[in-house]
Amino acid sequence: MFTEVLKAEYVDGYLVRLWHSHLSWGVHRVKLVLPLLVAIVCLLGSDCRACTSAVVSGKVTPDGRPLLWKNRDTDFMYNHMAYVKGERYDFVANVNSANFPQRKEAWMGTNSAGFALMNTQSYNLVEIKPGEERGEANGRVIYRALELCATVKEFCHFLDTLSKPSYIEANFGVIDAYGGAAMFEVDYHGYVMYDANNPKDAPYGYIARTNFSFAGKVNGGSGYVRYMEADRVLMKASAMEGITPRLIFDSLSRSFRNGILEVDLRDGSHNRPKASGWFVDQDFIPRHSTSCSIVVQGVKPGEKPELTTLWTLLGYPPTGVVVPLWVKDNLPAMVSYDKELKASPMSHASLELAEKRVFAYRQGMGTSKYLHWEALWNLQGTGLMQQIAPVEDALFRLALPVIEGWRQKGSIDRKELEQLYRQLEQQTDKYRSGE
C-alpha cells in the first residue's frame, strides 16, 4: 500500500507531469540536455532553497503538546493551503499554487490521524549524478505519506518499503497523535532517525535542521548560520518549557539575528539616524525566498487527533499574519487558492508588501539581497512588522479561547469552527486592505 511507481512525461526535454500506479516506487528517467538542468530544477518545484525547521517534544512545551515547525524557502513563492481527500486519511498541506493539483506534491501538512510531516532539503547526503535533480521525490513523499501514515512508526515502514534508489534527499520532521516526535535524515538508500523524546538523540527535547544532515558529509550542505540561531533560541526556551507557536513565529520565523556577524537588526543600530536603514539579506531565518512559515501543534496522548492545529503564516513571515487551521471539512478562502490572484489571498498580500516595501531596490541583477530594514522595523514604531503585530495579536485573542474550549470538551464544534473562520477572515480582510 505504501509503494507506487512514478512515471513521467517529457515535453521538449522537460519533465512536466507525473502520475502513479500501485506497483513499486521508481522514476522513469531520460537523459536531459545539460544546459536545461538549472531551468528544470526550478520547473519541477523542488524545495531547493534554504528552509529552517524543528521538531519539538511535548516534554519541553508548556502544555505537553509536540510541535513541528518549518520556514519554507522555494522558487515557488506563491503558495496556498489545500484540503485533500486522501486514500486513507484526509489532510491539509502547504502546496505550490503554480502546479497543484496537477503535481501531487506537498511541503508540510497534517492529516486526520494527527500525523504531521515536513521536510528541509539536505545538500550533503547524496552525490548527485549528471541529469539527476536533487531530492526530486521529496514533495511526492510528503503528499503520499500524509494520506497513508498515522504514526512515526508507520512512517518508518513507509520509508522501508520504498524501492531503492528512492531519489529522496531530505530531513523529514514528524509528529503524531501519540506523542511521537522525530527527525529523519533520508538519502537514496536509507535513513537515520533521531527521536526527540530520547535524551540521547535530543538532550534538550528538540531537533533543529536546516539544509545539511548530521549523517552527511562533514561541513557539507548549507544553512549552518541559520541552524546555530535556531538552536540558540530553542535551547534557551526549552530550559523553561517555553517553546510555543508564538515564540517560534516571533523569535525564529521573524528573526533578524546573524550570529556570525554578531548582528541583531532589532537593536536599532542599523536604523536611521545611526545608519541607512538598509542591510544585506544574508543568513537570516526569514529570507527573500521564504514563502511561508507553519507550526503544527499536535495533541497530548488521549486527545482526539482532530484537535491538531496548523498555525499558518503564508508569504514572507515579517509581512504576514498567523491563522489557525484544522483538518475538518473545508478551509477558509483566505488560505485557499484564488483563481484571480493565482495564490491564496494571504500569500499574495504578504508577498506584495515584501516586494513593494522591503525588497524594493531593483537596479540591476542581484538587488533582492538588499533588505529595507527601516520599512520593516524602525525606532518610530511605524515599520510593517510593528503595524502588523496588533493584527496578529487580535487573531490569537480570537482563536485561543475557542481552541481551549474544544480541548476541554474533547472535540471541535463545527458551528464554532465556521464562526471562528468568519471572524478570522474579517480580521485578515483589514490586514489585506491595509487598514
N, C-alpha and C positions, 0 to 999 in steps of 0.2 A: 504493500500500500504506500510505503514511503518513497518508492522509486519511480522514475519516469524517464523517458527519452526526450531530449530537447532537440528538435530539428530546426533547420534554418532555411530561409530563402535569401538569395543574394540578387541584388539589382545593381548593375554597373560596379560590381566589386564590393558593395556594402551589404552588411548583414542587416536586414530590415524587419524581419518578422520571425518570431519563434512560437512554437506550439508544442504540446506534449501528447504522448500516448503512454499507456501503462505497461512499459516493459522494463528497461533498465536505464539508469542515468547516463547520459553521454551527450556529446555535441558533434554534429556534422561539421567538419572543418574543411575549408578550401584554402589554397594559397592566395594571399592578398598582395596587391601591389604595394611595395614598401612605401612610396610617397603618400599613400592613403591612410597609413596606420594612425597617425595623430588624429586625423579627422574622424576615423572610425571610433576611436576611444570616446570622443565627445558624442558621436551619434548614438552609441549604444547606451549612454547614460549611466555608466558605472560610477559608483560613488567614489571618484578618484581624487578627491581633494584632501581636505585637512580636518577631518572630523575629530571631535573630542568627546569622551564618554566615560561613564562609570556605572558599575553595578554595586548596590549598597545593601548589605544585610539588614534585616529588621532589628538585629541586635544593637545597632548604633543609631537608630532613628527614634525620635521621642515617642511614637505611637506603636512601634513594633512592626510597622509595615515596610517591606523591602521597596527599594527604588531602582529604577533603570533610567539613565539619562543619556541623551545624545544631542550634541550640537552638530548639525549636518552641513557639510561643505560639499558643493557639487557644481557641475557646469549647468545643471538644470535648475535654475533659481526659482522658477515659478512652480509651486507645489500646492497640493490640496490634500485633505484627508478623505479617504474612501472607505465606505462601508461595504464589505464584501461578504456575500453568502458563500461560505467555503464548503468544501467537500464534507468535512467532519465538524468543523467549528466555524462560526461566523467571526469576522474580525474587522477592526478598524486600523488603518495603516496610513502612513505618510507615503505619497506617491508623486511621481513626476507628472505634472499636468500635461506636458507635451506628448507623452506616449502611453498614457494609461486610458483605457484598459487593454489596448492592443498588446502591450507588453505586460505580462503578468509578473511584475516586479514590485517589491515594497522595500522600504528602507528603515522602517521602525513601526511597530504596532503591537496590539494586544488582542487576544481573542476571547470568545465567550467562556472559555475554561479558565481564564485568568492567567494564561501563559503569554508572556511578553518577550519580544526579541528585537534586537537591533544589531547593526554592525558598524565597524570602522574599517576602512581599507588598510591592510597592512602592506608594507613595502619591503619587508626583509625575511619573508618566509619562503619565497619561491624565486628561482632564477627563470625569468620569462624567456621563452624561445621566440625567435622571429615569427611574426604572424599571430602570436597569442595576445589576447587582451588580459591585462592583469585583473584577476578576480572577476572574470566575466560572469560567473554563476552566482555571485553574492546576492543580488537582488531577488533572483528567482528562488534561491534557497529560503530567504525570509518569507516570501509570499507562500511558498509551499508548506513550510514548517508551521506558519500561523494557522493554516487550515487543517493541519493534521496533528499537531502536538499539544499536549496538555501539561506536561511536566518537564523539568530539566532532564530527568531520566529518559523520557521519550525522545527528547532532542538528541541525546547521546545515541539512541538507537537509530534515529533518522540519519545522523551523520555516518554511523557504522554501515548502514545499508546502501549508501550511495556507491555506485560503481566508480572505480578509480582509473585514471585521474579525474578528480571532481571539478577541476577548474575553479576552485574556491581559494581565495587568499584573504583572510579577514580575521578580525577579532569580533566574536559574537557575544554580546551580553544577553543574559536570560534571567528572568524571574518567573515564579509560578505561584499558584494559589495555596501552596503548601509550605511556603517559607523558603523555597529553593531560590538561590541567587548564585550565579556562576558566570565566569568568563571563559570562552573557548578560543584558543588560537588555532586556526584551521588552515591547513595547506592542501595540496592536491591529493595527498595520500593518507593523511591522518590528522590528529588534533591533540592538543594538550588542554586539559580542563583545570581551571582554578576555582575552587569553591570559596565564595565569600563568607560562608558560615564556618569555615575551617581556619583556625588561627595560624596554621602552618602556611596556608596559601594567602590569607588576608589577615595579618595580625591586628589591623585596625578596623576590620569589619567592612572594608570596601575594596574594590579593584578598579583602578582607572586605566584607561587606554586611549592612545591617540593613533598614530599611523606607523607604529612599529610593534613588534611582538617580542616578548621576553624569551621565547623559544627560538627566535630567529637569529640572523647574523648580528653579532655584537656591533653596536653603533651604526647599524643599517636602518633603513626606513626613514621616517621623519616624524616631527611633532614632539621632540624632546622638551623644548621650552614650554609648550602648552601642557605637556604631561606634568612637568615639575610644578606649574602653577595649580593645576587641578589637584595634585597630590598635597600641596601645601594647604589649600583651603579645606579639603576633605579631612586631612589628618587632624587639624585643629578642631573642626566641628565634631568629628567622631568621638573625640575625648570627652565631649559634653553631651553626647547623644543628641546633637543638634543638626543633623543632616536632614533637611526638609526640602520639599519642592521649591519653596520661596527662597531659601538660602541658595539653592543651585542656580535659579534664574538670576538672582541679584548679584551673587558673588562669583559665579562661573560663566553663565551664558552671556553676561554683560561685563565681564572683567576686562579692564584695560591696564593690566599689570604684566610687565615683562621682566622676569627675574634675572635674565642675563644682563639686560640693560640697567637693572635696578630702577625701573621707571614704573610709576603708577600715575596715570594721567589724572586720576581724580584728586590728586593732592593740590591741584591748581597751579603748579609751577609751569605748566605748558599752556596756560590760558593767558589771554590779554589781561593786564598790560605787561606781564612778565615775559611773554613770548608771543609768537604769531597766532597761536590758536590752531595751527596745523601740526600733524605728526604723520610718520610713516606707518602704514598698516602692516606691521610685521610681527608675527608670532603672538598676537593676542588671541584669546579663545574665540571671540566673535571676529569674523573677517568679512571682507568684501564678498567672498564666495559662500558665506553662510546663508542657507535657505530656510532653516527652521531650528528650533530647539524644543525638545519634548522630554518630559519627565513622566514615566509611568509609575504611579503609586499603587503598589499591589495591596493585597488584603492580608490580614492575620489569619493563620490557620484556623479553620472553623467558620470564617466568614464566607458569604457567597461570592463567587468569582465576579458576578455582575457589578460588584462594588469597586472593582479595579478602575482607577481614574487615570485618564490621559490628560495631563496638564500640557496644553499645546500652544506653542508660540510659533506662528507661521511668519516667514520673512526674516529680515535681518533683526536679530534679537534686541539690539538697543532701540529700534524704532517700532517694535511690535508690542503686543499685549498678550497675556496668557488667558486662555479659556479652558475649562474642563470639559472632557468628552467621555462618553461611555459606550460600550458595545451593547446598545439597547435600541433596537429599531433603527431609524434613520438619523443622520447628522444634520445640524443646523446649516443654513445657507452660508453663514459667514466663513465656514471652513471647507465648504464643498466646492466642486468645480462650477465656475461661471463661464458660460459659452462666450459672452462678450469680452470678458477680461482674459479668458484662456488661462485661468488660475482661480484660486479661491479669493474672495474679497479681502480676507485678512492678509494673505501673502502679497497680493497686489498692492495694498495700501502701504504696508511696511516697506516693500522694496522701492516703491515710488518715492517715499520720503528719503530713503537712504541714497538713491541715485540723485535726487534733486538737491539735497541739502548736505549730505555727509561726504559722498564721493563725487563732488560737483566739479572738480578740476579735470578738464578733458582736452588738454592741449598737447596732443601727440600720444604716442604709444606708451603704455605702462603707467599712465597717470592715475589709474584706480588704486595705486599704492598710497596715494595721499589722502589722509583722513582729516576732515574738517572737524576737529575735536571741539572747537568753540561752538559749533552748531549743535553738537550732541550734549555737551555739558559745559557750563560756564559759571563764573563766580557771581553772576547776577541771578542765577536760578532760572534762566529762561531757555536753557537748552532742551532739545527734543526729549531726551531721557527724563529730564526734570518735569516737563509738562505732561508726559505720558504716565509717569508714576502714579498720580492720583486716580487716573482712569483704571489702571490695573488694581489699585487698592480697592476701588469700588467693586470691581469684578470679584475679587476674593471675598469681600464682605457679603456679596450676594450668595456666593456659592458655598462657602464653608459651613454656615448653619444648616443648609439643606443637606449637604453631604453627611454631616454629623447626625442629623435626624434619620437618614437612611441607615446609617450604621447602627443606630440604636434599635431601629425596627427590624433590621436584618435584610432589607431588600430595598430596591429602588421603586418609588411610587411613580408610575408613568405620567400621571397628570402633573405632579410636581416637577418632573423632568421636563415636560413640554413647557411649563410655565417658566422654569429656570432658563431654558434655552431662549425663550422670547425675551426675558429680561436682559440676558447677556447680549443678545442681538441688538437691543435698544442701546445699551451702553457702548457697544463696539461701533454702532452707526455714528455716534457722536465722535468717536475717535477717528473713524474713516473720513468723516466730513470736515475734520479739523476744528470742531467746536471745543 
